Amino acid sequence: MESKEKYVVDDDRQPGSFSHNEQEKQYLDRLRKLLDLKRRGDWIMVAEILNISPKNAEISFARLSSKYHTQVVEALTTVIETRNKLLKRL
């Protein structure tokens, strides 16, 4: 099983240098929730959707300033939602 500790959401800030406003906190909570719902193979699916490598998808998710961050979050959300819909049908 994959360790969730290695997925630290990196917002490119020095610890304690800025306080998060409420909107930023909500977004970071959303990212943490996605990580909790992520399953093995999801990075591969996201990578195929975006035509990037699975490792690039994983790193882009953690780096808020990454070129692909927004697309990776959207693709991962789609993968998780689609899986949950399929499982509810069964």
C-alpha positions in Angstrom: 0.0 0.0 0.0 1.2 3.5 -0.8 2.2 5.8 2.0 0.2 8.9 2.2 3.0 10.7 4.1 5.1 11.1 0.9 2.3 13.2 -0.7 2.9 16.5 1.0 1.1 19.3 -0.6 3.9 21.8 -1.5 2.7 25.3 -1.8 6.2 26.7 -2.4 6.2 28.8 0.8 8.6 28.7 3.7 7.0 27.3 6.9 5.4 30.1 8.9 6.1 32.8 6.3 2.5 33.3 5.3 -0.8 32.4 6.9 -3.4 30.6 4.8 -6.6 32.4 4.2 -9.9 30.4 4.4 -10.0 29.8 0.6 -6.5 28.4 0.6 -7.3 26.2 3.6 -10.4 24.8 1.8 -8.3 24.1 -1.3 -5.6 22.3 0.7 -8.3 20.3 2.5 -9.7 19.3 -0.9 -6.3 18.1 -2.0 -5.9 16.0 1.2 -9.3 14.5 0.7 -8.4 13.5 -2.9 -5.3 11.8 -1.6 -7.4 9.9 1.0 -9.7 8.7 -1.8 -6.9 7.9 -4.3 -6.2 4.3 -5.0 -3.4 2.4 -6.6 -3.2 3.0 -10.3 -4.9 6.4 -10.2 -1.7 8.2 -11.1 -1.4 6.0 -14.2 -5.0 6.9 -15.2 -4.3 10.6 -14.7 -1.1 10.3 -16.6 -2.9 8.7 -19.6 -5.6 11.3 -19.5 -3.0 14.1 -19.7 -0.4 12.3 -21.8 2.3 12.8 -19.1 4.2 10.3 -17.0 2.7 8.9 -13.8 5.6 10.4 -11.8 5.0 13.8 -13.4 1.3 13.6 -12.5 2.1 12.7 -8.9 4.7 15.5 -8.5 2.5 18.1 -10.3 -0.3 17.3 -7.8 1.9 18.1 -4.9 3.3 21.3 -6.4 0.7 24.0 -6.5 2.8 26.1 -8.9 3.4 23.3 -11.3 2.4 23.7 -15.0 0.0 20.7 -14.8 -1.3 21.1 -11.2 -4.8 22.2 -12.1 -5.2 19.6 -14.8 -3.9 16.8 -12.6 -6.4 17.8 -9.8 -9.2 17.9 -12.3 -8.2 14.5 -13.8 -7.8 12.9 -10.4 -11.2 14.1 -9.3 -12.7 12.7 -12.5 -11.0 9.3 -12.0 -12.2 9.1 -8.4 -15.8 10.2 -9.2 -16.0 7.8 -12.1 -14.8 4.9 -10.1 -17.3 5.7 -7.3 -20.2 5.9 -9.8 -19.2 2.6 -11.3 -18.9 0.9 -7.9 -22.4 2.2 -6.9 -23.9 0.5 -10.0 -22.7 -2.9 -8.9 
